[in-house]
Amino acid sequence: MRSVLPPLLVAIFGVAVADETQRWMESSMVFVTVAHASDSDIIAEVDVALSSLTFHRETTGTRYPGDLVPGIFATYALGNLTKGLLVQASAPGCMVFSVSNYGRDTAGLSSTAVAAFKSHLKDHFGKDAKFYSDDRCRNAL
């Protein structure tokens, strides 16, 4: 048994490492500015946009706990495998909304969440909501 056990452990450990490197994931993000709106108003509308996909907000405030990160802050979840984040980007007033999905059976969910975010903010805030492809909000979409 002694001679079989070490190779067996190596085989099991090797499979676990291989599975970890094969983990499936998708992510989507968009940068946005919203003029004439408070952080609370923006987060409330993001809550509405994502609720149609059954996301729920995990954070209770509008800023990172302890104010260690400047600007707006909100986290969202859909089950254990899909997370969303709204935070301040590199430029003042520029925010990033990103979604990471690790559930292969819900492929496309990250891009669907970003599309719902954009659509709802555009409908609610009109011309005050502008979307960008970069973290300084210079390259409009």
Contacts in CASP RR format, 6 or more apart in sequence:
PFRMAT RR
TARGET T0000
AUTHOR 0000-0000-0000
METHOD contacts of the structure
MODEL  1
MRSVLPPLLVAIFGVAVADETQRWMESSMVFVTVAHASDSDIIAEVDVAL
SSLTFHRETTGTRYPGDLVPGIFATYALGNLTKGLLVQASAPGCMVFSVS
NYGRDTAGLSSTAVAAFKSHLKDHFGKDAKFYSDDRCRNAL
23 102 0 8 1.000
24 102 0 8 1.000
24 103 0 8 1.000
24 104 0 8 1.000
25 100 0 8 1.000
25 101 0 8 1.000
25 102 0 8 1.000
26 100 0 8 1.000
26 101 0 8 1.000
26 107 0 8 1.000
26 108 0 8 1.000
26 109 0 8 1.000
26 110 0 8 1.000
26 111 0 8 1.000
27 98 0 8 1.000
27 99 0 8 1.000
27 100 0 8 1.000
27 101 0 8 1.000
27 110 0 8 1.000
28 98 0 8 1.000
28 99 0 8 1.000
28 110 0 8 1.000
28 111 0 8 1.000
28 113 0 8 1.000
28 114 0 8 1.000
29 96 0 8 1.000
29 97 0 8 1.000
29 98 0 8 1.000
29 99 0 8 1.000
29 114 0 8 1.000
30 96 0 8 1.000
30 97 0 8 1.000
30 114 0 8 1.000
30 117 0 8 1.000
30 118 0 8 1.000
30 131 0 8 1.000
30 132 0 8 1.000
30 133 0 8 1.000
30 141 0 8 1.000
31 89 0 8 1.000
31 94 0 8 1.000
31 95 0 8 1.000
31 96 0 8 1.000
31 97 0 8 1.000
31 131 0 8 1.000
31 132 0 8 1.000
31 133 0 8 1.000
31 134 0 8 1.000
31 135 0 8 1.000
31 137 0 8 1.000
32 94 0 8 1.000
32 95 0 8 1.000
32 96 0 8 1.000
32 97 0 8 1.000
32 118 0 8 1.000
32 121 0 8 1.000
32 129 0 8 1.000
32 130 0 8 1.000
32 131 0 8 1.000
32 132 0 8 1.000
32 137 0 8 1.000
33 93 0 8 1.000
33 94 0 8 1.000
33 95 0 8 1.000
33 129 0 8 1.000
33 130 0 8 1.000
33 132 0 8 1.000
33 137 0 8 1.000
34 42 0 8 1.000
34 95 0 8 1.000
34 121 0 8 1.000
34 125 0 8 1.000
34 128 0 8 1.000
34 129 0 8 1.000
34 130 0 8 1.000
35 125 0 8 1.000
35 128 0 8 1.000
35 130 0 8 1.000
36 128 0 8 1.000
37 125 0 8 1.000
37 128 0 8 1.000
39 62 0 8 1.000
39 63 0 8 1.000
39 71 0 8 1.000
39 72 0 8 1.000
40 62 0 8 1.000
42 72 0 8 1.000
42 86 0 8 1.000
42 95 0 8 1.000
42 121 0 8 1.000
43 57 0 8 1.000
43 61 0 8 1.000
43 62 0 8 1.000
43 72 0 8 1.000
43 74 0 8 1.000
43 86 0 8 1.000
45 120 0 8 1.000
45 121 0 8 1.000
45 124 0 8 1.000
45 125 0 8 1.000
46 74 0 8 1.000
46 76 0 8 1.000
46 86 0 8 1.000
46 97 0 8 1.000
46 117 0 8 1.000
46 120 0 8 1.000
46 121 0 8 1.000
47 57 0 8 1.000
48 120 0 8 1.000
48 124 0 8 1.000
49 116 0 8 1.000
49 117 0 8 1.000
49 119 0 8 1.000
49 120 0 8 1.000
49 121 0 8 1.000
50 57 0 8 1.000
50 76 0 8 1.000
50 113 0 8 1.000
50 116 0 8 1.000
50 117 0 8 1.000
52 116 0 8 1.000
53 78 0 8 1.000
53 109 0 8 1.000
53 112 0 8 1.000
53 113 0 8 1.000
53 116 0 8 1.000
54 78 0 8 1.000
55 76 0 8 1.000
55 77 0 8 1.000
55 78 0 8 1.000
55 82 0 8 1.000
55 84 0 8 1.000
55 113 0 8 1.000
56 76 0 8 1.000
56 77 0 8 1.000
56 78 0 8 1.000
57 74 0 8 1.000
57 75 0 8 1.000
57 76 0 8 1.000
58 75 0 8 1.000
58 76 0 8 1.000
58 77 0 8 1.000
59 73 0 8 1.000
59 74 0 8 1.000
59 75 0 8 1.000
61 73 0 8 1.000
61 74 0 8 1.000
62 72 0 8 1.000
62 73 0 8 1.000
62 74 0 8 1.000
63 69 0 8 1.000
63 71 0 8 1.000
63 72 0 8 1.000
63 73 0 8 1.000
64 71 0 8 1.000
64 73 0 8 1.000
64 87 0 8 1.000
69 87 0 8 1.000
69 88 0 8 1.000
70 88 0 8 1.000
71 87 0 8 1.000
71 88 0 8 1.000
72 86 0 8 1.000
72 87 0 8 1.000
72 88 0 8 1.000
72 95 0 8 1.000
73 86 0 8 1.000
73 87 0 8 1.000
73 88 0 8 1.000
74 85 0 8 1.000
74 86 0 8 1.000
74 87 0 8 1.000
75 83 0 8 1.000
75 84 0 8 1.000
75 85 0 8 1.000
75 86 0 8 1.000
76 83 0 8 1.000
76 84 0 8 1.000
76 85 0 8 1.000
76 86 0 8 1.000
76 99 0 8 1.000
77 83 0 8 1.000
77 84 0 8 1.000
78 106 0 8 1.000
78 109 0 8 1.000
78 113 0 8 1.000
81 101 0 8 1.000
81 102 0 8 1.000
81 103 0 8 1.000
81 106 0 8 1.000
82 99 0 8 1.000
82 100 0 8 1.000
82 101 0 8 1.000
82 102 0 8 1.000
82 103 0 8 1.000
82 106 0 8 1.000
82 109 0 8 1.000
82 110 0 8 1.000
82 113 0 8 1.000
83 99 0 8 1.000
83 100 0 8 1.000
84 97 0 8 1.000
84 98 0 8 1.000
84 99 0 8 1.000
84 100 0 8 1.000
84 113 0 8 1.000
85 96 0 8 1.000
85 97 0 8 1.000
85 98 0 8 1.000
85 99 0 8 1.000
86 95 0 8 1.000
86 96 0 8 1.000
86 97 0 8 1.000
87 95 0 8 1.000
87 96 0 8 1.000
88 94 0 8 1.000
88 95 0 8 1.000
88 96 0 8 1.000
89 95 0 8 1.000
89 96 0 8 1.000
89 135 0 8 1.000
89 136 0 8 1.000
89 137 0 8 1.000
90 135 0 8 1.000
90 136 0 8 1.000
91 135 0 8 1.000
91 136 0 8 1.000
91 137 0 8 1.000
91 138 0 8 1.000
93 137 0 8 1.000
94 132 0 8 1.000
94 135 0 8 1.000
94 136 0 8 1.000
94 137 0 8 1.000
96 135 0 8 1.000
97 114 0 8 1.000
97 117 0 8 1.000
99 109 0 8 1.000
99 110 0 8 1.000
99 113 0 8 1.000
99 114 0 8 1.000
100 110 0 8 1.000
101 107 0 8 1.000
101 108 0 8 1.000
101 109 0 8 1.000
101 110 0 8 1.000
103 109 0 8 1.000
118 131 0 8 1.000
121 129 0 8 1.000
122 129 0 8 1.000
122 131 0 8 1.000
130 137 0 8 1.000
130 140 0 8 1.000
131 140 0 8 1.000
131 141 0 8 1.000
132 138 0 8 1.000
132 139 0 8 1.000
132 140 0 8 1.000
132 141 0 8 1.000
133 139 0 8 1.000
133 140 0 8 1.000
133 141 0 8 1.000
END
